[in-house]
């Protein structure tokens, strides 16, 4: 092989190597961009879901036609919508049972969140959080976001809790949160709003999944 032929062969080999490296770099950049876009879309979808939950919870708080019990004890609109309770002594379409979890389930469902596994029991939100890997234990508001379920007085076995509500505002400066919950307020008959500093009655929080 002549010197010229050898030089030409070497040049061709270097060109092929350079082209291959450039192609790999472009493909890597494209993959990286695709991953970034996917993460961005997921973040936006979560933010949208949480915003809808807050908006619906506030709307129900203000809806005087159904933001309180009517008829027999615990007769409420939300249990009627999510399928639980008894119709005895209730207005048409309403049902009677402890309804804080039913209110949350209704709001989450209307917003487009998964409600699989949520029952009339407040403790079902603990199980939901553990199953979905979104459970945030303790009273601290670190990591808590609007739209989260707040669970109160969960027992040691995780089978009973006294109450559950929806976090609608988190103030990291003051350490206070605002919660809207059903089966609350005066005589536990209303959809009610409360702003407070979480104390020992708060067992933790469960985030919704779309």
N, C-alpha and C positions, 0 to 999 in steps of 0.2 A: 504494500500500500504506500503510495507516494505521500510526501509531507503535506501537500495541498489537500489530498483526500482525507488524511488524518485530521487536519485542522477543521475541515468542513464537517466531518463526523462529530468532532468534539463540540463544535458550535451548535449543531443540530441537537445533540444530547442535552446541552445546557438550556437551550430554548424549550425543549420538551419538559425539562424539570421545572423551569420557571413558570411555564403555563399551568402545569399540574398544581403547583403551590398556590398560584393566584386563584385557580378554580376552587381549591379547597378552602381558601380564605373567604371567598365570596359565599360559598355554601355555608361556612361557619357563621358568617355575619347574618345570612338570611335566617338560619336556624335560631340564632340569638334574638333577632328581631321578632320572629314568630313567637318565641317563648315570652318575651317581654310584653307583646301584644296580648297574649293569652292571660298573663298575670294581671295586666291592666284591666282587661275585660272582666275578670273575676272580681277584682276590687270594686269596680264600678257597679257590678251586679249586686254585690253585698251592700254597698252604700245605698243603692236604690231600694233594696228590700227593707233595710232598716228605716229609711225615710218614709216608706209607705206604712210600715207598722206604726210609727209615731203619729203620722197624719190620721190614720184610721182610729187609733186609740183616742186622740183628741176629739175627733168627730163624734165618737160614741159618748165621750164624756159630756159633750154639749147637747146631745140628742135627748131632749126631755121626754120624748114619746116612749123611750125604752131604756133610759139609763138608771132605772130603779125598779124595784120589785112591785108587782101588782097582784092582787088576789091573795091566795094562800101564802104561807111562809115560804120563802125562797123561790117563788114563781118569777121567772125571768125570761127575757127574750133570747138570750144567748144559748142557754141550755136547749131551748126549742130548736135553734138553728143547727146545733152540732149533734143533736140526736139523743141527748140524755134526759133522765128525770121522769117525773110523773106529771100527767096533765090535770090531775085532780085539783079543783079550785083555782085553776089558772085561766087567763084569757086565751082565746083561740090562738094556737101556734106557740104558746109559751109553755114552759115546763118547770117543774120544781125539783131542785137539788142544790147542794152547795155549789156555787157557780164561779168562783174566782178563776179556776183553771178553764172552765168553759168560755169565760169571757176572753181570756188570753188565746185560747185555741181559735175562737171565732176571728179575732183580730189578725192573728198570724196567718190563718187560712185565707182571709180576704186579701192579705198583702202578697200572698203567693209563697209563703214559707211552708215547708214540710211540717205536718202535724201528726205524723205517724207515731203512735205510742202515747200520745197525750190523752189522758183520761180525766174524769172529774176530780181525781185526786191530785192535790197540789204537788205531792211527792213525785208524780209522773214526770214533772219537768226536770227533776234531778236525774231520773233514769234516762230521759231524753238526752240531756247533756252528756251523760256518761256514754251512751250509745253512739251519739254523733261526735264524741270527742270534743265537745265545746263547754264542758263543765268547768267553771272557775270558782273554786271553793273559798269560803271566808267572807268577811264583811268588807274587806278592802275594795276600793273602787278601781284599783289598778287593772287595766285591761278591759274594764266594763265599758260597753258601748250602748247607745240608744237602740231600743228594739229587743234587748236582752230580757229574759225572764229572771225575776228576783224571787228566790225561794226563802221562806222564813221557817225557823224552828224545826228543821229536819231532824228526825230522830237518828240514833246511832246506826240503825239497820238500814236507813234510807227508804223506809216503807211508809212514812207518814210525815207530813209537813202541815203547818197551820194555815199557810196562805201563800199565794203567788201573785205577782203583778208584773207590769211591763215598765221597764226603764225608759223614760222619754227625754231625760236630760241628765247630763253628767257634768258637774262643775269641778274640775280638777284643782282649782284655786281654793275653793272653800271646803272641798271634800264632801259636798252635798249632792244628792241625786234627787230627781223628781220621778215619781212612780204613779202610774194610773192602773187601778185594779178594780175588778168587779167584786160584788159581795163584800163591799167595804163601806167606809163612811159611817154616818149615824145609824146605829142599830144594824150595821153590816147589810144595809138594804140598797146600796147605790153603787154606781160606777163613780169612783172618787179619786182625787188627785192629792198627793202628799209629797212635800219636799222636806228632806231630812238628812242627817248624817247617819249612815249605816251603823248599827250597833250590834250587840251580841245576838239579837234576834235574827239577824241575816245569816243564812247558812251558805249562800253562794248564788251563782248566776249561771244560766244556760243560754247560749247564743242560738238564734234560729238558723236553720239551713234551708236554702232554696230548693 
